Amino acid sequence: MPIFEYRCKECGAKFEKISHTSGTQVLCKNCSSPKVEKLLSVFAVAGGSHEGLSNEPGPCPCGAARRGMCCE
């Protein structure tokens, strides 16, 4: 089941919710307002391999956090 991130348009609270179906109404966990917006989430994959990553410090010119993390 996917976990979605939301922000309440009334109180500004950010929260996560497991969604069983896309048609389910989401209420703010802080103020119970139905005025929430779905946020774009960052997808992360954990793994033990750093193959292909450069050891050069600093961000990549493409905007990736480290050199060698981009898809160029």
PDB file of N, CA, C, O and CB in Angstrom:
ATOM      1  N   MET A   1       0.832  -1.181   0.000  1.00  0.00           N
ATOM      2  CA  MET A   1       0.000   0.000   0.000  1.00  0.00           C
ATOM      3  C   MET A   1       0.878   1.246   0.000  1.00  0.00           C
ATOM      4  O   MET A   1       1.846   1.330   0.755  1.00  0.00           O
ATOM      5  CB  MET A   1      -0.947  -0.003   1.208  1.00  0.00           C
ATOM      6  N   PRO A   2       0.539   2.204  -0.842  1.00  0.00           N
ATOM      7  CA  PRO A   2       1.368   3.417  -0.911  1.00  0.00           C
ATOM      8  C   PRO A   2       1.124   4.361   0.264  1.00  0.00           C
ATOM      9  O   PRO A   2       0.021   4.446   0.803  1.00  0.00           O
ATOM     10  CB  PRO A   2       1.102   4.154  -2.213  1.00  0.00           C
ATOM     11  N   ILE A   3       2.181   5.059   0.638  1.00  0.00           N
ATOM     12  CA  ILE A   3       2.093   6.099   1.666  1.00  0.00           C
ATOM     13  C   ILE A   3       2.216   7.431   0.942  1.00  0.00           C
ATOM     14  O   ILE A   3       3.165   7.654   0.191  1.00  0.00           O
ATOM     15  CB  ILE A   3       3.214   5.933   2.784  1.00  0.00           C
ATOM     16  N   PHE A   4       1.251   8.313   1.171  1.00  0.00           N
ATOM     17  CA  PHE A   4       1.266   9.621   0.547  1.00  0.00           C
ATOM     18  C   PHE A   4       1.505  10.691   1.599  1.00  0.00           C
ATOM     19  O   PHE A   4       1.121  10.539   2.759  1.00  0.00           O
ATOM     20  CB  PHE A   4      -0.045   9.881  -0.203  1.00  0.00           C
ATOM     21  N   GLU A   5       2.147  11.779   1.176  1.00  0.00           N
ATOM     22  CA  GLU A   5       2.384  12.919   2.058  1.00  0.00           C
ATOM     23  C   GLU A   5       1.389  14.018   1.694  1.00  0.00           C
ATOM     24  O   GLU A   5       1.104  14.253   0.520  1.00  0.00           O
ATOM     25  CB  GLU A   5       3.865  13.434   1.944  1.00  0.00           C
ATOM     26  N   TYR A   6       0.867  14.685   2.724  1.00  0.00           N
ATOM     27  CA  TYR A   6      -0.126  15.738   2.528  1.00  0.00           C
ATOM     28  C   TYR A   6       0.244  16.967   3.350  1.00  0.00           C
ATOM     29  O   TYR A   6       0.984  16.882   4.330  1.00  0.00           O
ATOM     30  CB  TYR A   6      -1.536  15.239   2.909  1.00  0.00           C
ATOM     31  N   ARG A   7      -0.300  18.133   2.918  1.00  0.00           N
ATOM     32  CA  ARG A   7      -0.197  19.362   3.700  1.00  0.00           C
ATOM     33  C   ARG A   7      -1.597  19.953   3.778  1.00  0.00           C
ATOM     34  O   ARG A   7      -2.309  20.041   2.778  1.00  0.00           O
ATOM     35  CB  ARG A   7       0.832  20.384   3.063  1.00  0.00           C
ATOM     36  N   CYS A   8      -1.978  20.357   4.992  1.00  0.00           N
ATOM     37  CA  CYS A   8      -3.285  20.952   5.221  1.00  0.00           C
ATOM     38  C   CYS A   8      -3.268  22.408   4.756  1.00  0.00           C
ATOM     39  O   CYS A   8      -2.364  23.164   5.111  1.00  0.00           O
ATOM     40  CB  CYS A   8      -3.682  20.854   6.716  1.00  0.00           C
ATOM     41  N   LYS A   9      -4.263  22.798   3.967  1.00  0.00           N
ATOM     42  CA  LYS A   9      -4.365  24.174   3.485  1.00  0.00           C
ATOM     43  C   LYS A   9      -4.929  25.101   4.567  1.00  0.00           C
ATOM     44  O   LYS A   9      -4.829  26.322   4.445  1.00  0.00           O
ATOM     45  CB  LYS A   9      -5.245  24.231   2.231  1.00  0.00           C
ATOM     46  N   GLU A  10      -5.511  24.540   5.608  1.00  0.00           N
ATOM     47  CA  GLU A  10      -6.079  25.343   6.700  1.00  0.00           C
ATOM     48  C   GLU A  10      -5.030  25.668   7.763  1.00  0.00           C
ATOM     49  O   GLU A  10      -4.826  26.837   8.092  1.00  0.00           O
ATOM     50  CB  GLU A  10      -7.260  24.603   7.344  1.00  0.00           C
ATOM     51  N   CYS A  11      -4.363  24.641   8.305  1.00  0.00           N
ATOM     52  CA  CYS A  11      -3.440  24.865   9.426  1.00  0.00           C
ATOM     53  C   CYS A  11      -1.964  24.700   9.041  1.00  0.00           C
ATOM     54  O   CYS A  11      -1.083  25.029   9.836  1.00  0.00           O
ATOM     55  CB  CYS A  11      -3.771  23.911  10.552  1.00  0.00           C
ATOM     56  N   GLY A  12      -1.684  24.194   7.831  1.00  0.00           N
ATOM     57  CA  GLY A  12      -0.306  24.044   7.376  1.00  0.00           C
ATOM     58  C   GLY A  12       0.393  22.782   7.845  1.00  0.00           C
ATOM     59  O   GLY A  12       1.567  22.584   7.531  1.00  0.00           O
ATOM     60  N   ALA A  13      -0.286  21.928   8.582  1.00  0.00           N
ATOM     61  CA  ALA A  13       0.329  20.699   9.093  1.00  0.00           C
ATOM     62  C   ALA A  13       0.681  19.757   7.950  1.00  0.00           C
ATOM     63  O   ALA A  13      -0.071  19.642   6.982  1.00  0.00           O
ATOM     64  CB  ALA A  13      -0.610  19.996  10.087  1.00  0.00           C
ATOM     65  N   LYS A  14       1.828  19.081   8.060  1.00  0.00           N
ATOM     66  CA  LYS A  14       2.233  18.062   7.093  1.00  0.00           C
ATOM     67  C   LYS A  14       2.089  16.704   7.766  1.00  0.00           C
ATOM     68  O   LYS A  14       2.418  16.540   8.940  1.00  0.00           O
ATOM     69  CB  LYS A  14       3.704  18.295   6.586  1.00  0.00           C
ATOM     70  N   PHE A  15       1.589  15.728   6.997  1.00  0.00           N
ATOM     71  CA  PHE A  15       1.400  14.389   7.559  1.00  0.00           C
ATOM     72  C   PHE A  15       1.410  13.363   6.446  1.00  0.00           C
ATOM     73  O   PHE A  15       1.298  13.706   5.269  1.00  0.00           O
ATOM     74  CB  PHE A  15       0.082  14.303   8.360  1.00  0.00           C
ATOM     75  N   GLU A  16       1.546  12.092   6.828  1.00  0.00           N
ATOM     76  CA  GLU A  16       1.532  10.978   5.888  1.00  0.00           C
ATOM     77  C   GLU A  16       0.292  10.135   6.139  1.00  0.00           C
ATOM     78  O   GLU A  16      -0.221  10.081   7.256  1.00  0.00           O
ATOM     79  CB  GLU A  16       2.819  10.119   6.016  1.00  0.00           C
ATOM     80  N   LYS A  17      -0.185   9.477   5.083  1.00  0.00           N
ATOM     81  CA  LYS A  17      -1.340   8.599   5.226  1.00  0.00           C
ATOM     82  C   LYS A  17      -1.181   7.432   4.262  1.00  0.00           C
ATOM     83  O   LYS A  17      -0.826   7.613   3.097  1.00  0.00           O
ATOM     84  CB  LYS A  17      -2.672   9.368   4.962  1.00  0.00           C
ATOM     85  N   ILE A  18      -1.450   6.236   4.764  1.00  0.00           N
ATOM     86  CA  ILE A  18      -1.481   5.051   3.914  1.00  0.00           C
ATOM     87  C   ILE A  18      -2.819   5.064   3.198  1.00  0.00           C
ATOM     88  O   ILE A  18      -3.870   5.187   3.828  1.00  0.00           O
ATOM     89  CB  ILE A  18      -1.276   3.721   4.743  1.00  0.00           C
ATOM     90  N   SER A  19      -2.777   4.935   1.871  1.00  0.00           N
ATOM     91  CA  SER A  19      -3.998   5.012   1.083  1.00  0.00           C
ATOM     92  C   SER A  19      -4.343   3.644   0.519  1.00  0.00           C
ATOM     93  O   SER A  19      -3.540   3.024  -0.178  1.00  0.00           O
ATOM     94  CB  SER A  19      -3.852   6.039  -0.049  1.00  0.00           C
ATOM     95  N   HIS A  20      -5.540   3.185   0.828  1.00  0.00           N
ATOM     96  CA  HIS A  20      -6.015   1.904   0.305  1.00  0.00           C
ATOM     97  C   HIS A  20      -6.578   2.084  -1.098  1.00  0.00           C
ATOM     98  O   HIS A  20      -6.380   1.229  -1.962  1.00  0.00           O
ATOM     99  CB  HIS A  20      -7.081   1.295   1.237  1.00  0.00           C
ATOM    100  N   THR A  21      -7.281   3.193  -1.330  1.00  0.00           N
ATOM    101  CA  THR A  21      -7.845   3.513  -2.640  1.00  0.00           C
ATOM    102  C   THR A  21      -7.643   4.991  -2.921  1.00  0.00           C
ATOM    103  O   THR A  21      -7.479   5.787  -1.996  1.00  0.00           O
ATOM    104  CB  THR A  21      -9.349   3.143  -2.709  1.00  0.00           C
ATOM    105  N   SER A  22      -7.655   5.358  -4.190  1.00  0.00           N
ATOM    106  CA  SER A  22      -7.413   6.751  -4.552  1.00  0.00           C
ATOM    107  C   SER A  22      -8.621   7.642  -4.280  1.00  0.00           C
ATOM    108  O   SER A  22      -8.466   8.862  -4.220  1.00  0.00           O
ATOM    109  CB  SER A  22      -7.031   6.845  -6.011  1.00  0.00           C
ATOM    110  N   GLY A  23      -9.809   7.085  -4.115  1.00  0.00           N
ATOM    111  CA  GLY A  23     -11.011   7.884  -3.908  1.00  0.00           C
ATOM    112  C   GLY A  23     -11.314   8.197  -2.450  1.00  0.00           C
ATOM    113  O   GLY A  23     -12.324   8.836  -2.157  1.00  0.00           O
ATOM    114  N   THR A  24     -10.464   7.763  -1.536  1.00  0.00           N
ATOM    115  CA  THR A  24     -10.693   7.984  -0.116  1.00  0.00           C
ATOM    116  C   THR A  24     -10.452   9.444   0.253  1.00  0.00           C
ATOM    117  O   THR A  24      -9.426  10.013  -0.118  1.00  0.00           O
ATOM    118  CB  THR A  24      -9.793   7.070   0.718  1.00  0.00           C
ATOM    119  N   GLN A  25     -11.391  10.058   0.984  1.00  0.00           N
ATOM    120  CA  GLN A  25     -11.211  11.436   1.430  1.00  0.00           C
ATOM    121  C   GLN A  25     -10.171  11.466   2.545  1.00  0.00           C
ATOM    122  O   GLN A  25     -10.196  10.641   3.458  1.00  0.00           O
ATOM    123  CB  GLN A  25     -12.558  12.049   1.913  1.00  0.00           C
ATOM    124  N   VAL A  26      -9.269  12.418   2.457  1.00  0.00           N
ATOM    125  CA  VAL A  26      -8.205  12.559   3.444  1.00  0.00           C
ATOM    126  C   VAL A  26      -8.502  13.786   4.287  1.00  0.00           C
ATOM    127  O   VAL A  26      -8.771  14.867   3.763  1.00  0.00           O
ATOM    128  CB  VAL A  26      -6.804  12.669   2.764  1.00  0.00           C
ATOM    129  N   LEU A  27      -8.450  13.605   5.600  1.00  0.00           N
ATOM    130  CA  LEU A  27      -8.651  14.704   6.538  1.00  0.00           C
ATOM    131  C   LEU A  27      -7.346  15.004   7.251  1.00  0.00           C
ATOM    132  O   LEU A  27      -6.554  14.099   7.517  1.00  0.00           O
ATOM    133  CB  LEU A  27      -9.765  14.370   7.556  1.00  0.00           C
ATOM    134  N   CYS A  28      -7.123  16.274   7.562  1.00  0.00           N
ATOM    135  CA  CYS A  28      -5.930  16.684   8.288  1.00  0.00           C
ATOM    136  C   CYS A  28      -5.908  16.008   9.655  1.00  0.00           C
ATOM    137  O   CYS A  28      -6.920  15.975  10.355  1.00  0.00           O
ATOM    138  CB  CYS A  28      -5.878  18.222   8.437  1.00  0.00           C
ATOM    139  N   LYS A  29      -4.757  15.472  10.029  1.00  0.00           N
ATOM    140  CA  LYS A  29      -4.625  14.809  11.328  1.00  0.00           C
ATOM    141  C   LYS A  29      -4.569  15.807  12.470  1.00  0.00           C
ATOM    142  O   LYS A  29      -4.766  15.437  13.628  1.00  0.00           O
ATOM    143  CB  LYS A  29      -3.383  13.937  11.350  1.00  0.00           C
ATOM    144  N   ASN A  30      -4.297  17.086  12.153  1.00  0.00           N
ATOM    145  CA  ASN A  30      -4.186  18.108  13.185  1.00  0.00           C
ATOM    146  C   ASN A  30      -5.529  18.797  13.452  1.00  0.00           C
ATOM    147  O   ASN A  30      -5.932  18.944  14.606  1.00  0.00           O
ATOM    148  CB  ASN A  30      -3.141  19.142  12.783  1.00  0.00           C
ATOM    149  N   CYS A  31      -6.226  19.224  12.377  1.00  0.00           N
ATOM    150  CA  CYS A  31      -7.452  20.012  12.558  1.00  0.00           C
ATOM    151  C   CYS A  31      -8.687  19.387  11.921  1.00  0.00           C
ATOM    152  O   CYS A  31      -9.770  19.967  11.997  1.00  0.00           O
ATOM    153  CB  CYS A  31      -7.254  21.383  11.990  1.00  0.00           C
ATOM    154  N   SER A  32      -8.555  18.221  11.298  1.00  0.00           N
ATOM    155  CA  SER A  32      -9.647  17.473  10.654  1.00  0.00           C
ATOM    156  C   SER A  32     -10.238  18.167   9.431  1.00  0.00           C
ATOM    157  O   SER A  32     -11.338  17.815   9.005  1.00  0.00           O
ATOM    158  CB  SER A  32     -10.742  17.229  11.650  1.00  0.00           C
ATOM    159  N   SER A  33      -9.550  19.123   8.868  1.00  0.00           N
ATOM    160  CA  SER A  33     -10.022  19.805   7.668  1.00  0.00           C
ATOM    161  C   SER A  33      -9.892  18.894   6.455  1.00  0.00           C
ATOM    162  O   SER A  33      -8.905  18.166   6.342  1.00  0.00           O
ATOM    163  CB  SER A  33      -9.242  21.109   7.443  1.00  0.00           C
ATOM    164  N   PRO A  34     -10.861  18.915   5.546  1.00  0.00           N
ATOM    165  CA  PRO A  34     -10.738  18.146   4.306  1.00  0.00           C
ATOM    166  C   PRO A  34      -9.921  18.879   3.243  1.00  0.00           C
ATOM    167  O   PRO A  34      -9.694  18.337   2.162  1.00  0.00           O
ATOM    168  CB  PRO A  34     -12.118  17.828   3.757  1.00  0.00           C
ATOM    169  N   LYS A  35      -9.473  20.106   3.534  1.00  0.00           N
ATOM    170  CA  LYS A  35      -8.725  20.909   2.564  1.00  0.00           C
ATOM    171  C   LYS A  35      -7.234  20.579   2.664  1.00  0.00           C
ATOM    172  O   LYS A  35      -6.457  21.307   3.282  1.00  0.00           O
ATOM    173  CB  LYS A  35      -8.967  22.431   2.802  1.00  0.00           C
ATOM    174  N   VAL A  36      -6.859  19.463   2.040  1.00  0.00           N
ATOM    175  CA  VAL A  36      -5.472  19.020   2.052  1.00  0.00           C
ATOM    176  C   VAL A  36      -4.973  18.883   0.621  1.00  0.00           C
ATOM    177  O   VAL A  36      -5.758  18.653  -0.298  1.00  0.00           O
ATOM    178  CB  VAL A  36      -5.324  17.682   2.815  1.00  0.00           C
ATOM    179  N   GLU A  37      -3.667  19.027   0.437  1.00  0.00           N
ATOM    180  CA  GLU A  37      -3.069  18.822  -0.872  1.00  0.00           C
ATOM    181  C   GLU A  37      -2.025  17.726  -0.785  1.00  0.00           C
ATOM    182  O   GLU A  37      -1.275  17.642   0.187  1.00  0.00           O
ATOM    183  CB  GLU A  37      -2.447  20.124  -1.405  1.00  0.00           C
ATOM    184  N   LYS A  38      -1.984  16.887  -1.813  1.00  0.00           N
ATOM    185  CA  LYS A  38      -0.992  15.812  -1.870  1.00  0.00           C
ATOM    186  C   LYS A  38       0.332  16.425  -2.296  1.00  0.00           C
ATOM    187  O   LYS A  38       0.386  17.203  -3.249  1.00  0.00           O
ATOM    188  CB  LYS A  38      -1.432  14.669  -2.855  1.00  0.00           C
ATOM    189  N   LEU A  39       1.397  16.072  -1.590  1.00  0.00           N
ATOM    190  CA  LEU A  39       2.726  16.581  -1.890  1.00  0.00           C
ATOM    191  C   LEU A  39       3.495  15.583  -2.740  1.00  0.00           C
ATOM    192  O   LEU A  39       3.214  14.385  -2.708  1.00  0.00           O
ATOM    193  CB  LEU A  39       3.492  16.885  -0.600  1.00  0.00           C
ATOM    194  N   LEU A  40       4.458  16.073  -3.494  1.00  0.00           N
ATOM    195  CA  LEU A  40       5.342  15.185  -4.231  1.00  0.00           C
ATOM    196  C   LEU A  40       6.326  14.574  -3.253  1.00  0.00           C
ATOM    197  O   LEU A  40       6.966  15.288  -2.481  1.00  0.00           O
ATOM    198  CB  LEU A  40       6.080  15.937  -5.372  1.00  0.00           C
ATOM    199  N   SER A  41       6.445  13.276  -3.284  1.00  0.00           N
ATOM    200  CA  SER A  41       7.324  12.580  -2.360  1.00  0.00           C
ATOM    201  C   SER A  41       8.638  12.248  -3.039  1.00  0.00           C
ATOM    202  O   SER A  41       8.698  12.097  -4.260  1.00  0.00           O
ATOM    203  CB  SER A  41       6.659  11.310  -1.831  1.00  0.00           C
ATOM    204  N   VAL A  42       9.681  12.136  -2.248  1.00  0.00           N
ATOM    205  CA  VAL A  42      10.986  11.730  -2.745  1.00  0.00           C
ATOM    206  C   VAL A  42      11.069  10.219  -2.632  1.00  0.00           C
ATOM    207  O   VAL A  42      10.802   9.649  -1.574  1.00  0.00           O
ATOM    208  CB  VAL A  42      12.147  12.427  -1.959  1.00  0.00           C
ATOM    209  N   PHE A  43      11.434   9.585  -3.715  1.00  0.00           N
ATOM    210  CA  PHE A  43      11.556   8.135  -3.735  1.00  0.00           C
ATOM    211  C   PHE A  43      12.987   7.769  -3.389  1.00  0.00           C
ATOM    212  O   PHE A  43      13.926   8.299  -3.983  1.00  0.00           O
ATOM    213  CB  PHE A  43      11.149   7.551  -5.117  1.00  0.00           C
ATOM    214  N   ALA A  44      13.161   6.874  -2.439  1.00  0.00           N
ATOM    215  CA  ALA A  44      14.505   6.480  -2.025  1.00  0.00           C
ATOM    216  C   ALA A  44      14.630   4.966  -2.059  1.00  0.00           C
ATOM    217  O   ALA A  44      13.693   4.240  -1.725  1.00  0.00           O
ATOM    218  CB  ALA A  44      14.828   7.018  -0.615  1.00  0.00           C
ATOM    219  N   VAL A  45      15.787   4.511  -2.462  1.00  0.00           N
ATOM    220  CA  VAL A  45      16.080   3.082  -2.470  1.00  0.00           C
ATOM    221  C   VAL A  45      17.333   2.874  -1.647  1.00  0.00           C
ATOM    222  O   VAL A  45      18.349   3.531  -1.875  1.00  0.00           O
ATOM    223  CB  VAL A  45      16.255   2.528  -3.928  1.00  0.00           C
ATOM    224  N   ALA A  46      17.266   1.966  -0.695  1.00  0.00           N
ATOM    225  CA  ALA A  46      18.429   1.676   0.134  1.00  0.00           C
ATOM    226  C   ALA A  46      19.135   0.457  -0.433  1.00  0.00           C
ATOM    227  O   ALA A  46      18.499  -0.512  -0.847  1.00  0.00           O
ATOM    228  CB  ALA A  46      18.022   1.444   1.618  1.00  0.00           C
ATOM    229  N   GLY A  47      20.441   0.518  -0.445  1.00  0.00           N
ATOM    230  CA  GLY A  47      21.208  -0.610  -0.951  1.00  0.00           C
ATOM    231  C   GLY A  47      22.635  -0.532  -0.479  1.00  0.00           C
ATOM    232  O   GLY A  47      23.072   0.512   0.005  1.00  0.00           O
ATOM    233  N   GLY A  48      23.356  -1.598  -0.609  1.00  0.00           N
ATOM    234  CA  GLY A  48      24.723  -1.635  -0.128  1.00  0.00           C
ATOM    235  C   GLY A  48      25.752  -1.289  -1.188  1.00  0.00           C
ATOM    236  O   GLY A  48      26.927  -1.126  -0.859  1.00  0.00           O
ATOM    237  N   SER A  49      25.356  -1.170  -2.447  1.00  0.00           N
ATOM    238  CA  SER A  49      26.316  -0.934  -3.508  1.00  0.00           C
ATOM    239  C   SER A  49      26.411   0.544  -3.840  1.00  0.00           C
ATOM    240  O   SER A  49      25.391   1.221  -3.975  1.00  0.00           O
ATOM    241  CB  SER A  49      25.941  -1.727  -4.744  1.00  0.00           C
ATOM    242  N   HIS A  50      27.628   1.044  -3.972  1.00  0.00           N
ATOM    243  CA  HIS A  50      27.861   2.419  -4.397  1.00  0.00           C
ATOM    244  C   HIS A  50      28.583   2.403  -5.736  1.00  0.00           C
ATOM    245  O   HIS A  50      29.293   3.349  -6.077  1.00  0.00           O
ATOM    246  CB  HIS A  50      28.679   3.207  -3.333  1.00  0.00           C
ATOM    247  N   GLU A  51      28.403   1.337  -6.485  1.00  0.00           N
ATOM    248  CA  GLU A  51      29.070   1.170  -7.758  1.00  0.00           C
ATOM    249  C   GLU A  51      28.646   2.279  -8.717  1.00  0.00           C
ATOM    250  O   GLU A  51      27.458   2.574  -8.846  1.00  0.00           O
ATOM    251  CB  GLU A  51      28.761  -0.212  -8.353  1.00  0.00           C
ATOM    252  N   GLY A  52      29.612   2.885  -9.381  1.00  0.00           N
ATOM    253  CA  GLY A  52      29.310   3.925 -10.352  1.00  0.00           C
ATOM    254  C   GLY A  52      29.285   5.320  -9.762  1.00  0.00           C
ATOM    255  O   GLY A  52      29.197   6.293 -10.512  1.00  0.00           O
ATOM    256  N   LEU A  53      29.360   5.455  -8.441  1.00  0.00           N
ATOM    257  CA  LEU A  53      29.372   6.768  -7.815  1.00  0.00           C
ATOM    258  C   LEU A  53      30.793   7.290  -7.740  1.00  0.00           C
ATOM    259  O   LEU A  53      31.729   6.553  -7.430  1.00  0.00           O
ATOM    260  CB  LEU A  53      28.744   6.713  -6.416  1.00  0.00           C
ATOM    261  N   SER A  54      30.934   8.549  -8.025  1.00  0.00           N
ATOM    262  CA  SER A  54      32.248   9.173  -7.966  1.00  0.00           C
ATOM    263  C   SER A  54      32.562   9.556  -6.526  1.00  0.00           C
ATOM    264  O   SER A  54      31.653   9.819  -5.739  1.00  0.00           O
ATOM    265  CB  SER A  54      32.315  10.411  -8.890  1.00  0.00           C
ATOM    266  N   ASN A  55      33.844   9.590  -6.180  1.00  0.00           N
ATOM    267  CA  ASN A  55      34.254  10.021  -4.848  1.00  0.00           C
ATOM    268  C   ASN A  55      34.544  11.514  -4.793  1.00  0.00           C
ATOM    269  O   ASN A  55      34.966  12.023  -3.754  1.00  0.00           O
ATOM    270  CB  ASN A  55      35.475   9.247  -4.404  1.00  0.00           C
ATOM    271  N   GLU A  56      34.322  12.226  -5.900  1.00  0.00           N
ATOM    272  CA  GLU A  56      34.577  13.660  -5.918  1.00  0.00           C
ATOM    273  C   GLU A  56      33.589  14.356  -5.002  1.00  0.00           C
ATOM    274  O   GLU A  56      32.393  14.072  -5.058  1.00  0.00           O
ATOM    275  CB  GLU A  56      34.483  14.224  -7.352  1.00  0.00           C
ATOM    276  N   PRO A  57      34.067  15.266  -4.154  1.00  0.00           N
ATOM    277  CA  PRO A  57      33.157  15.951  -3.236  1.00  0.00           C
ATOM    278  C   PRO A  57      32.310  16.991  -3.961  1.00  0.00           C
ATOM    279  O   PRO A  57      32.636  17.416  -5.070  1.00  0.00           O
ATOM    280  CB  PRO A  57      33.944  16.615  -2.110  1.00  0.00           C
ATOM    281  N   GLY A  58      31.237  17.384  -3.328  1.00  0.00           N
ATOM    282  CA  GLY A  58      30.412  18.471  -3.838  1.00  0.00           C
ATOM    283  C   GLY A  58      29.306  18.009  -4.760  1.00  0.00           C
ATOM    284  O   GLY A  58      29.293  16.867  -5.217  1.00  0.00           O
ATOM    285  N   PRO A  59      28.381  18.911  -5.025  1.00  0.00           N
ATOM    286  CA  PRO A  59      27.247  18.565  -5.882  1.00  0.00           C
ATOM    287  C   PRO A  59      27.660  18.438  -7.344  1.00  0.00           C
ATOM    288  O   PRO A  59      28.640  19.042  -7.779  1.00  0.00           O
ATOM    289  CB  PRO A  59      26.149  19.610  -5.745  1.00  0.00           C
ATOM    290  N   CYS A  60      26.922  17.668  -8.071  1.00  0.00           N
ATOM    291  CA  CYS A  60      27.147  17.485  -9.497  1.00  0.00           C
ATOM    292  C   CYS A  60      26.591  18.714 -10.237  1.00  0.00           C
ATOM    293  O   CYS A  60      25.617  19.307  -9.775  1.00  0.00           O
ATOM    294  CB  CYS A  60      26.475  16.158 -10.010  1.00  0.00           C
ATOM    295  N   PRO A  61      27.179  19.103 -11.355  1.00  0.00           N
ATOM    296  CA  PRO A  61      26.652  20.232 -12.118  1.00  0.00           C
ATOM    297  C   PRO A  61      25.200  20.041 -12.563  1.00  0.00           C
ATOM    298  O   PRO A  61      24.507  21.018 -12.845  1.00  0.00           O
ATOM    299  CB  PRO A  61      27.516  20.468 -13.324  1.00  0.00           C
ATOM    300  N   CYS A  62      24.733  18.783 -12.627  1.00  0.00           N
ATOM    301  CA  CYS A  62      23.347  18.537 -13.045  1.00  0.00           C
ATOM    302  C   CYS A  62      22.358  18.805 -11.921  1.00  0.00           C
ATOM    303  O   CYS A  62      21.152  18.853 -12.162  1.00  0.00           O
ATOM    304  CB  CYS A  62      23.191  17.103 -13.530  1.00  0.00           C
ATOM    305  N   GLY A  63      22.851  18.983 -10.684  1.00  0.00           N
ATOM    306  CA  GLY A  63      21.966  19.237  -9.554  1.00  0.00           C
ATOM    307  C   GLY A  63      21.864  18.083  -8.575  1.00  0.00           C
ATOM    308  O   GLY A  63      21.261  18.228  -7.511  1.00  0.00           O
ATOM    309  N   ALA A  64      22.450  16.925  -8.919  1.00  0.00           N
ATOM    310  CA  ALA A  64      22.424  15.791  -7.995  1.00  0.00           C
ATOM    311  C   ALA A  64      23.262  16.114  -6.760  1.00  0.00           C
ATOM    312  O   ALA A  64      24.170  16.944  -6.819  1.00  0.00           O
ATOM    313  CB  ALA A  64      22.945  14.503  -8.686  1.00  0.00           C
ATOM    314  N   ALA A  65      22.958  15.463  -5.655  1.00  0.00           N
ATOM    315  CA  ALA A  65      23.630  15.742  -4.385  1.00  0.00           C
ATOM    316  C   ALA A  65      25.129  15.454  -4.443  1.00  0.00           C
ATOM    317  O   ALA A  65      25.914  16.177  -3.831  1.00  0.00           O
ATOM    318  CB  ALA A  65      22.998  14.924  -3.276  1.00  0.00           C
ATOM    319  N   ARG A  66      25.538  14.414  -5.165  1.00  0.00           N
ATOM    320  CA  ARG A  66      26.959  14.079  -5.304  1.00  0.00           C
ATOM    321  C   ARG A  66      27.261  13.774  -6.752  1.00  0.00           C
ATOM    322  O   ARG A  66      26.387  13.345  -7.505  1.00  0.00           O
ATOM    323  CB  ARG A  66      27.345  12.879  -4.407  1.00  0.00           C
ATOM    324  N   ARG A  67      28.491  13.997  -7.132  1.00  0.00           N
ATOM    325  CA  ARG A  67      28.904  13.653  -8.495  1.00  0.00           C
ATOM    326  C   ARG A  67      28.760  12.146  -8.708  1.00  0.00           C
ATOM    327  O   ARG A  67      29.107  11.352  -7.834  1.00  0.00           O
ATOM    328  CB  ARG A  67      30.370  14.106  -8.764  1.00  0.00           C
ATOM    329  N   GLY A  68      28.253  11.769  -9.859  1.00  0.00           N
ATOM    330  CA  GLY A  68      28.072  10.362 -10.181  1.00  0.00           C
ATOM    331  C   GLY A  68      26.693   9.843  -9.862  1.00  0.00           C
ATOM    332  O   GLY A  68      26.379   8.703 -10.205  1.00  0.00           O
ATOM    333  N   MET A  69      25.838  10.651  -9.203  1.00  0.00           N
ATOM    334  CA  MET A  69      24.485  10.211  -8.855  1.00  0.00           C
ATOM    335  C   MET A  69      23.473  10.535  -9.968  1.00  0.00           C
ATOM    336  O   MET A  69      22.332  10.073  -9.920  1.00  0.00           O
ATOM    337  CB  MET A  69      24.043  10.868  -7.541  1.00  0.00           C
ATOM    338  N   CYS A  70      23.884  11.317 -10.956  1.00  0.00           N
ATOM    339  CA  CYS A  70      22.972  11.710 -12.016  1.00  0.00           C
ATOM    340  C   CYS A  70      22.861  10.600 -13.064  1.00  0.00           C
ATOM    341  O   CYS A  70      23.594   9.611 -13.025  1.00  0.00           O
ATOM    342  CB  CYS A  70      23.439  13.021 -12.668  1.00  0.00           C
ATOM    343  N   CYS A  71      21.960  10.782 -13.967  1.00  0.00           N
ATOM    344  CA  CYS A  71      21.733   9.764 -15.005  1.00  0.00           C
ATOM    345  C   CYS A  71      22.355  10.153 -16.332  1.00  0.00           C
ATOM    346  O   CYS A  71      21.992   9.597 -17.369  1.00  0.00           O
ATOM    347  CB  CYS A  71      20.245   9.528 -15.195  1.00  0.00           C
ATOM    348  N   GLU A  72      23.286  11.098 -16.320  1.00  0.00           N
ATOM    349  CA  GLU A  72      23.922  11.535 -17.576  1.00  0.00           C
ATOM    350  C   GLU A  72      24.927  10.533 -18.043  1.00  0.00           C
ATOM    351  O   GLU A  72      25.560  10.731 -19.080  1.00  0.00           O
ATOM    352  CB  GLU A  72      24.593  12.886 -17.410  1.00  0.00           C
TER     353      GLU A  72
END
